[in-house]
């Protein structure tokens, strides 16, 4: 069963999303999906869509949405920051908590790349709501990714205009400063429940050692799985199948 939803913010702008849920009468556990930088609720190669359908067969609801400035949601990409996406996710969490068919004691969160940063901030802030977390290719190095684009002519563009043209999207000085100010690793100490960390060994965007450090800081509550040969987006069917296998295994152990 698929449902669309729309959440209004204080400026009457809309966050738009979609829910995949099983058609059962019992209260349903759910997972909120947080997409990556310049991504959307479909996921790379429809990764999130396929995951949602898999979870639906396990009687788990998936809540997917576009952050403001991305996908079908309102707003401009030039205004996107880690902080703005945290605020968007807070609104989605509040919305999900109001749904009568959702099991309020079994709300979980999944984040991909920069979305994993958002997921960690939310999970550590709302420990009374978020039960478990899944971190895929966790982008804890967004500041480094952003400033790596400020080279050559782009550096002059940034110094003169205060932004970088990032794949035909405007990456603002505000976004870079906001990423610099986030100490994402510090949020890990407040996280509760169990966490699955999945990372490709050939990830060129986020070094796999970030995943190892996350596991070390979370301790025994964290399960780390490296997918040998995988890139950042699990773009090979073999890598994606292993990713889903690990998620399903985690779901059966800690959510169902």
C-alpha positions in Angstrom: 0.0 0.0 0.0 1.4 3.4 -1.0 0.3 6.8 0.4 1.6 10.3 -0.4 1.9 12.9 2.3 2.7 16.6 2.6 3.9 18.5 5.6 3.7 22.3 5.8 6.3 24.3 7.6 6.0 27.8 9.2 6.5 29.5 5.8 3.7 27.3 4.2 6.3 25.4 2.2 5.7 21.7 1.7 7.9 18.6 2.5 6.6 15.9 0.3 7.0 12.2 0.8 5.6 8.7 0.4 4.7 5.9 2.7 4.9 2.2 1.9 3.0 0.2 4.4 1.5 -3.3 4.7 -2.2 -3.7 4.7 -2.5 -5.1 8.2 -4.7 -4.0 11.1 -1.9 -4.3 13.8 0.3 -1.4 14.8 3.2 -1.3 12.4 6.9 -0.7 13.1 8.4 1.9 10.7 11.7 3.2 9.3 12.2 6.8 8.3 14.5 7.2 5.4 16.9 10.2 5.0 18.4 10.6 1.6 21.9 11.9 0.7 23.2 15.2 -0.6 21.6 16.1 -3.9 19.5 12.9 -3.6 15.8 12.3 -3.2 13.3 9.9 -1.7 13.8 7.4 -4.6 17.4 6.8 -3.8 20.3 6.1 -6.1 19.1 3.7 -8.8 15.7 3.6 -7.0 17.5 2.0 -4.1 15.1 3.4 -1.5 12.0 2.3 -3.5 13.3 -1.3 -3.7 14.1 -1.3 0.0 10.7 0.0 0.9 9.0 -2.8 -1.0 11.2 -5.4 0.7 10.4 -4.0 4.1 6.7 -3.8 3.3 6.7 -7.6 2.7 8.1 -7.9 6.3 5.2 -5.8 7.6 7.3 -2.7 8.2 6.3 0.7 7.0 8.8 3.0 5.2 8.5 6.7 5.3 10.5 8.4 2.5 10.6 12.1 1.9 12.5 14.8 0.0 14.3 17.4 2.1 13.5 21.0 1.4 15.2 22.1 -1.8 15.4 18.5 -3.1 13.1 16.3 -5.1 9.5 17.3 -5.0 9.6 19.3 -1.8 9.5 23.1 -1.9 12.4 25.4 -1.2 15.7 26.1 -3.0 18.8 23.9 -3.0 20.9 27.0 -2.3 19.4 27.1 1.2 20.2 23.5 2.1 22.4 22.9 5.1 22.8 20.1 7.6 20.8 22.2 10.1 18.0 22.8 7.7 17.7 19.1 6.9 17.7 18.3 10.7 14.7 20.6 11.0 13.0 18.9 8.1 13.5 15.5 9.6 12.1 16.7 13.0 8.9 17.7 11.2 8.7 14.3 9.5 9.3 12.6 12.8 6.5 14.6 14.4 4.2 13.6 11.5 5.0 9.9 11.8 4.4 10.0 15.5 0.9 11.2 14.9 -0.1 8.3 12.5 -2.5 6.0 14.3 -1.3 2.9 12.6 2.4 3.3 13.5 3.8 1.5 16.5 5.0 4.5 18.6 7.5 2.2 20.4 9.1 1.0 17.2 10.1 4.0 15.1 13.5 3.6 13.5 15.6 5.7 11.2 17.9 5.0 8.2 20.3 7.5 6.7 22.4 7.3 3.5 25.6 9.4 3.1 24.8 13.0 4.4 21.4 11.5 5.4 23.3 9.4 7.9 24.5 12.5 9.6 20.9 13.7 9.8 19.8 10.3 11.2 22.5 10.4 13.9 21.5 13.9 15.0 17.8 12.9 15.2 18.5 9.6 16.9 20.7 11.2 19.6 18.2 14.0 20.1 15.0 12.0 20.3 16.2 9.0 22.2 12.7 8.5 23.6 11.3 8.0 20.1 14.0 6.5 17.8 14.5 2.8 18.6 17.3 1.7 16.2 19.4 3.3 13.5 20.8 2.2 10.1 23.7 4.1 8.7 24.7 3.5 5.0 27.9 5.1 3.7 27.7 7.5 6.6 28.8 10.9 5.3 30.5 12.3 8.4 33.0 14.2 6.2 30.6 16.6 4.5 32.8 19.7 5.2 35.8 18.0 3.5 33.6 17.0 0.6 32.3 20.5 0.2 35.7 22.3 0.4 37.2 19.8 -2.0 35.0 21.4 -4.7 36.6 24.8 -4.1 39.6 24.4 -6.3 40.9 26.4 -9.3 38.2 28.6 -10.9 35.7 27.4 -8.4 37.8 28.7 -5.5 37.7 32.2 -7.1 34.0 31.8 -7.6 33.5 31.0 -4.0 35.7 33.8 -2.7 34.0 36.3 -4.9 30.4 35.2 -4.9 30.1 33.1 -1.7 29.0 29.9 -3.4 30.1 27.0 -5.6 28.3 25.6 -8.6 28.1 22.0 -7.6 26.8 19.8 -10.5 24.4 22.6 -11.5 23.3 23.1 -7.9 24.3 26.1 -5.8 26.4 25.0 -2.8 26.3 28.1 -0.5 28.9 29.4 1.9 26.3 29.0 4.6 26.1 25.2 3.9 29.9 24.9 4.1 30.1 26.9 7.4 27.3 24.9 8.8 29.0 21.6 8.0 32.2 22.9 9.6 30.4 23.6 12.8 28.9 20.2 13.1 30.7 17.8 15.4 28.8 14.7 14.2 30.9 12.2 16.2 29.9 13.9 19.4 26.3 13.0 18.8 27.0 9.3 18.9 27.5 9.2 22.6 23.8 10.0 23.2 22.4 7.4 20.7 20.3 4.6 22.1 19.2 1.2 20.8 21.1 -0.7 18.1 22.9 0.6 15.0 23.7 -1.1 11.8 26.6 0.4 9.9 27.1 -0.6 6.3 30.0 0.7 4.1 31.6 -0.2 0.8 35.4 -0.9 0.9 35.8 1.0 -2.3 33.8 4.1 -1.3 35.7 7.1 -2.8 33.4 9.7 -1.3 33.6 8.6 2.4 36.6 6.6 3.5 35.6 3.3 5.1 37.6 4.2 8.2 34.8 6.6 9.1 32.5 3.6 9.5 35.1 1.8 11.7 35.4 4.9 14.0 31.6 5.1 14.3 31.5 1.4 15.4 34.3 2.0 18.0 32.4 5.0 19.5 29.1 3.2 19.7 30.6 0.1 21.1 28.7 -3.2 21.4 25.4 -1.8 20.3 26.8 -1.3 16.7 27.0 -3.9 14.0 29.5 -3.0 11.2 29.4 -4.7 7.8 31.9 -3.8 5.1 30.7 -4.7 1.6 33.8 -5.8 -0.3 34.4 -3.9 -3.6 31.3 -1.7 -3.2 31.3 2.0 -4.1 29.5 4.7 -2.2 26.1 4.0 -3.8 26.1 0.2 -4.0 25.6 0.6 -7.7 26.4 -3.0 -8.6 23.4 -5.5 -8.2 25.7 -7.7 -6.2 26.6 -4.9 -3.7 23.0 -3.9 -3.4 21.8 -7.4 -2.7 24.4 -7.7 0.1 23.3 -4.3 1.5 19.7 -5.5 1.6 20.7 -8.8 3.1 22.4 -7.0 6.0 19.4 -4.7 6.5 16.9 -7.5 6.5 19.1 -9.4 9.0 19.2 -6.4 11.3 15.5 -5.7 11.0 14.6 -9.3 11.9 16.9 -9.1 14.9 16.0 -5.7 16.4 12.8 -4.4 14.8 10.4 -7.3 14.2 
